[in-house]
Amino acid sequence: MSNALIDGDPQRLGAYWLAGRLGVGGQGVVYEAYDQAGTRVAVKVLRGDLAGQKELRGRMVREVVAAQRVASFCTARVLGAELDGPRPYIVSEYVEGPSLRAAVTGGRRFAGDDLHRLATAIATALTAVHDAGVVHRDLKPDNVLLGPDGPRVIDFGVARTQEMSLTTTGVVAGTPGYMAPEAFSGERVGPAADVFAWGAVVLFAATGKDPFSGESLGAVMHRVLSHEPDLAALPASLRGLVRAALAKDAARRPRSRELLLGLLNADGLAGRADGPVGRADGLAGPDGAMGETARLLARGADDGGRLGAPGDDPALGVIAEDAYAALSPADRELVPDVFLRLVTVTDDGLLMPREARRSELPPGADRVLAAFAYLVSAVDGEERLRLLRPALPLAWPRLRAWIAANRDGLSIHRQIWTAAERWQERGRKDADLLHGSSLDDALRWAAAERRNITLTRAERDFLEAGAALTRRRSRRTRVLAAGLGVLLVVSLVAGGLAVRQSVTLAEQGETLARQRDTSESARLAGVAESVRGRDPVLAMLLSAAAGRLAPTAEARSSLFASLADQATGAFHDPATGPDVARALSADGRTLVSVSPGEVRVWDVATGRRTGGFTGELTAPGRPAARLRQVAISEDGRLLAVADTKGVALWNLANGARVGPRVPASEEIDLEISFSGGLLVIDTGQGKTIRDPRTGRSTMLPELDKVAVHPGGDYVVAGGKRWALPSGKAMPGFPGICSNCATRPSFSRDGRRLAIGDDKGLTVFDARTREELVFLADWNRMMTPVFDRDGRVLAGLGPTLRLYDVDSDEPLVYERTPPDLASAVGFGPDGVRYLSGDTVVTLPPYTVEAEPVDEAELDPSGRLLASHALNASEVRVADPRAWDASRARSAGRALAAGPSDPYDSELTFSHDGRRLALRRSDDAVVWDTATGAELARVPLTGITDGSLPGPAGLWTAGAKTFTLWALPGGRRVKQVPRPRLSGWTVTAQGRLVGLDADRLRMIDLESGQPYGPRLPFPGATEDVWFDAGARLVAADFAGKVGVWDTRTEAQVGDWLRVGEAPWAAAFSPDDRLFAFASQDKTLTVWDVGRGQPVGPVVRLTDSARSVVFTGDSAEVVAIGRKARLTRLPVAVGPLIGAVCARAGRSLTAAEWARHLPGRTYRPGC
């Protein structure tokens, strides 16, 4: 972690913002910095006056030249440089971790495999450096960083390419204690000098001492030239290599490539110190194939990478997000206001940090400042505040989003607070107030466009004074005009002007009020979206309040999201802070919250505390053990608590300890869980499976995650299986990747087993070990969890997914929570998942036993027709009373006769009065009002569509359209079928289509084209017409365009739909367009604006029919699982539906927090 910047340090360099100092050397300063995308980098800058330091500037040029030629194996990549400005700097990859010197000075010693891997990594880096024709020339412990992915060699500060001129005799460049003898004697310094430094660095890592240390430069030189260091601390496998590398004669040292080969072959080159090391590996030398060198470097990097360890150097964004998470929900809402006060935008559009007065911050900001003390500091005593880490606006994604949403307003706000400060300091003079367009812009922003910034009292006074001055000036102008006239008519005119002026002022007041409401509506909608992941009910209520303030596009989108979001509630753990661990019961009803001295048990549904106990939960002694993780047994009776010293079990009902503690080292990664009634302790390198009843443990030397069969008789890891408690290997589960499997999971009855790998997820019959189901879209980062019946499977990870395992379309739900979903519970009252400190409730998902093979809504959404698999009738029902579980008995039955599975297509006439069922060999038409059969007509050949209309039933064959009379079924006529992109029967009864070759509309009965050629960008297979065929929508590989068939004009912008369609429809007023994708999503678009009305709606079923109601107020969709979706699209009905779903109103406290200064008015 970097130290804070000091006076004189720049805040930014080019596109990089600085966060702190990483180190200072003879050449300059190295800073932690962030680029515009928030990527963490290291920036090295020459310090002081550079005009007379040509050598230093030249060295930086050489560093860039050298580093850009080096392959990035165990080195830090150079990302960019600016060498011509007043502050030359180089930007390189940030390596998270301490230097080798810092680690050794802190007490670490390298031995055995760790020392060998360290030596391999450094040798890999040198091989890459030398392969590029470069000499590092300053390899030392300070320039080896121990990163999470293994050691990295950094800092080519004095590197030279071999074709450059070499050091002048007598000039020392490098660190004396790690320089080769030839560097002191004025000889040519080449790659062999880096090999010498490698040997010294490896010896330092093993002993903790510089091998050639001395009290003066002369003493160091003497030891380098004549002293033979003691190599007894090195293992035999390294001793020969290091002895050869430290040879005084450069010609007798091995090349870096030979070092690497010796390390990878583990032969140590024993006994080869008396001569040059030869190549016995058979690989090509320096002139060999580049591919072989790359493979050698990859092998070395892989071996060195095993030395990597989790870093303890979090990025600024992580630190900020942790501080944000530790705050209460109310305090979190203050954070954007606080931090947007600490940045501003200049007139040139540049984002800059600024100092803010403490008085500018909202009430309660002290709690925010205390949480962010590492990132914000006080200046001038305590009155002014600034960012201690200027790079925070780039490094923290949440702050970056707030800035992006307020960027235009930040510039206007800068004008307001600078002018307001001047106005206050100079005695509130009218001359210092804003006026004209500047005042108009400020008032417009403050009233209508302001989002996350709350104006201070002084800023509000300043704006109100400016507006009042403008009104007074208007009145003075009016009085002067009246005083100039002496005639009555002039007085009357002046009076008329006065009346008009007062009316104008009233209108302006109403306009400002509307603008203020519009602004508040948009702001509240944004707040609703920001809290939706944590508190869906509060998000519903805020979206309703936003809609009531003003029917803005933002409010409608937020209301739409409130209905589309399936989450119905959330419970927040009142305990906050980094030292709280949580676990969710298997049925999702109970949250257990644990801190070092207390266990709290909560009923998630009611929010009431139902149990808990206090005591010393973590191991006693010094240093104090740190809480790591907790887990609940499947039956909810036991609580496992893991800390940095081990694992203990507790009886959750009475707080009694169960059995002895299981010790574990703080140095190892530790994860605990219950599986099959047993406790699984995962140390990364192996698993301990402990029976809480008997205290008996089974050890498995297995890296993959494990699951215990509910019977407790065997355990599974990947495709492997072992008996319990013996640990004896058993026949495993076939086809699972041995090194890439994820955590397995059994169903609660033990009949099914789910195992994921890099190909997908396989569900096995646990008894026969046969594959039942394969899910190809499984994300291997997810953990599977079965529901109570083993038919629904949850995937836990960055996203939460629910799968109906036995369905043809298994994915039924997907949600991306703000924090990682760490646990899920299935209960009779819903599905609940734990994300951070919040448990979110979803409605229960039930699996229908008898899905339908066809479902169709009439064009106005008043009727729903369905045909169940193997059924002999069609059901026609009212969608408002639809129950998916009763699809076979809903509504009126219309006799259809036997049908083959999935051989049914249902279509309505535009007025909904006629319903047609088309099958391979016939078509049946009914009167929907009476249920009477109007016709049953035979079909021959290929028929790919039918539509009933006023004139009868049209059926589409391969080459002709046929019209059948209704009632009766008599064939009336046939007309030719040209090559079409699509066809329809309009509400007026015309049979029309879009000619695929001429791209013109065609009256199919007459064969006459009409209207202009439509400027399609290419071929399309999916088109949709409005009721009158005046508009046509066409899909072009993920984007839909809408055209007016009368004028050829494209209506609005492209609709970016992404996936292939199942169904789509225009609203009756042609303003909206609904698009149902094959990925189980539904999007409603505003045709004229080319923008979605709300967020993408994820459905539990692929919608095969989608329509709008007759008043265009609702969109209705249904698929083959018979699940109906109804969504209002107008703000008024949306508010009503959202309020009904929320089930309550905003409390007075919630209102005051989110709508301060407004009279309390429940949003629902």
KAZI-V418020 format. One record per residue. PHI is phi in whole degrees, 0 to 359 (999 if undefined). Layout:
PHI
PHI
This chain:
999
282
275
295
294
244
305
99
287
289
269
210
227
60
272
253
258
270
248
172
267
264
180
231
225
294
272
169
240
251
244
278
213
223
269
295
270
86
281
279
222
247
241
255
234
288
258
76
283
267
301
261
244
296
295
295
299
297
297
294
301
294
298
295
303
293
295
287
264
263
295
273
256
60
231
266
292
272
260
177
200
224
250
256
277
292
233
298
210
236
251
228
302
276
253
277
152
281
285
301
296
296
295
290
298
282
113
280
236
260
209
55
297
298
294
295
291
298
299
294
298
292
295
297
299
295
298
296
298
290
296
273
77
237
246
291
74
213
286
199
302
292
259
241
257
264
273
298
259
113
295
229
269
233
65
271
297
237
292
226
286
294
276
282
296
268
301
295
306
93
261
265
237
134
251
308
295
236
265
286
306
294
293
272
262
80
279
295
258
232
303
298
293
292
296
301
296
301
300
293
293
298
294
299
296
278
255
81
232
292
292
233
288
200
282
215
300
297
294
296
300
298
293
296
281
229
271
254
292
281
256
297
286
272
291
300
293
253
301
296
295
293
299
294
293
267
302
293
272
300
292
267
275
291
282
299
298
289
303
296
298
298
291
289
276
57
266
66
50
301
74
254
285
267
196
297
277
270
259
252
272
83
279
291
275
301
263
281
292
296
297
292
296
298
294
297
296
296
297
294
295
296
293
293
296
290
276
296
218
306
284
244
222
296
289
304
299
293
300
295
293
296
296
297
294
283
280
288
306
294
289
298
289
276
300
301
298
294
283
288
282
260
225
208
240
282
298
275
85
272
280
220
290
216
270
240
285
300
292
285
278
288
303
91
294
300
293
294
297
295
290
254
299
289
248
232
228
267
231
54
80
238
283
246
232
211
287
289
239
302
282
306
300
266
281
257
304
296
292
300
292
297
295
299
289
242
300
297
292
298
293
293
296
299
296
292
288
292
291
293
297
296
298
292
293
258
83
56
277
301
297
265
278
286
206
64
294
297
293
301
298
295
294
297
296
296
270
238
243
291
242
261
251
266
291
284
301
295
291
295
300
298
292
296
294
296
295
295
298
298
294
297
298
296
293
298
298
292
296
299
296
293
291
285
267
240
267
299
299
293
299
297
298
297
297
299
297
297
299
297
297
294
297
299
296
296
297
297
297
295
297
298
296
295
296
296
295
298
298
297
298
295
294
298
299
296
296
302
291
289
258
301
295
265
215
297
291
299
298
300
294
292
294
295
297
298
294
289
293
196
281
285
299
294
296
297
299
291
297
300
296
296
278
288
289
281
298
247
183
209
240
255
296
297
281
236
116
285
261
246
243
225
215
249
291
296
269
74
275
236
250
253
244
234
240
307
241
207
245
238
246
238
274
294
294
263
76
264
281
245
177
136
199
243
154
275
279
263
296
284
108
240
291
295
289
258
295
253
200
229
212
248
293
301
275
76
265
246
239
258
238
255
231
285
240
156
229
231
250
226
282
290
282
242
77
276
292
241
73
283
292
259
289
207
283
293
283
258
289
224
219
238
197
255
209
60
81
250
268
252
249
256
258
88
268
186
234
248
250
244
272
297
283
255
77
281
237
239
260
235
279
233
274
290
294
236
220
260
299
306
281
73
265
204
231
236
223
60
268
269
214
227
284
240
268
287
78
284
294
233
303
262
253
285
82
261
301
285
244
227
283
259
298
278
207
264
291
295
273
78
276
237
227
250
227
256
213
286
265
154
235
248
257
254
284
296
278
270
64
265
288
258
217
232
253
284
269
289
270
293
281
269
252
278
217
277
280
297
263
76
256
247
237
263
246
259
171
303
239
255
235
239
239
273
302
267
273
292
240
290
288
244
201
213
212
251
286
296
239
304
284
257
203
219
229
250
228
295
262
147
256
235
227
260
224
65
257
235
253
256
256
246
294
297
257
250
264
285
281
229
292
269
264
201
216
215
261
287
301
257
75
271
232
228
253
216
227
278
303
65
277
254
222
256
255
240
224
275
300
292
249
285
231
300
285
239
299
285
239
284
64
265
266
244
294
237
88
295
224
287
302
58
244
230
230
254
218
255
287
301
272
74
276
231
233
243
246
252
235
298
245
200
223
238
234
237
273
288
284
256
82
287
282
267
193
222
246
282
237
235
71
270
237
246
178
209
217
280
216
299
275
144
254
264
240
252
264
294
235
220
255
240
256
248
289
231
281
115
91
288
285
271
194
231
230
296
246
287
285
240
277
180
213
200
251
288
298
274
96
282
268
227
206
251
295
289
269
268
53
234
290
222
281
287
288
267
78
265
287
212
77
282
289
273
279
292
281
180
283
221
250
238
228
222
249
282
299
257
59
278
241
227
250
228
262
236
51
99
226
249
248
241
234
273
289
270
240
69
286
282
265
70
264
294
261
276
269
85
263
291
268
255
204
202
199
272
285
304
271
66
276
238
219
257
229
257
265
288
270
66
235
228
234
250
245
275
298
296
273
68
238
291
292
207
290
297
264
271
262
277
208
290
287
266
219
219
216
254
292
300
267
62
270
224
248
233
218
208
228
285
273
63
269
265
241
237
225
296
238
266
297
302
299
298
300
299
292
293
297
297
288
292
78
201
248
298
286
299
293
295
298
296
286
258
230
297
85
250
297
299
216
309
287
233
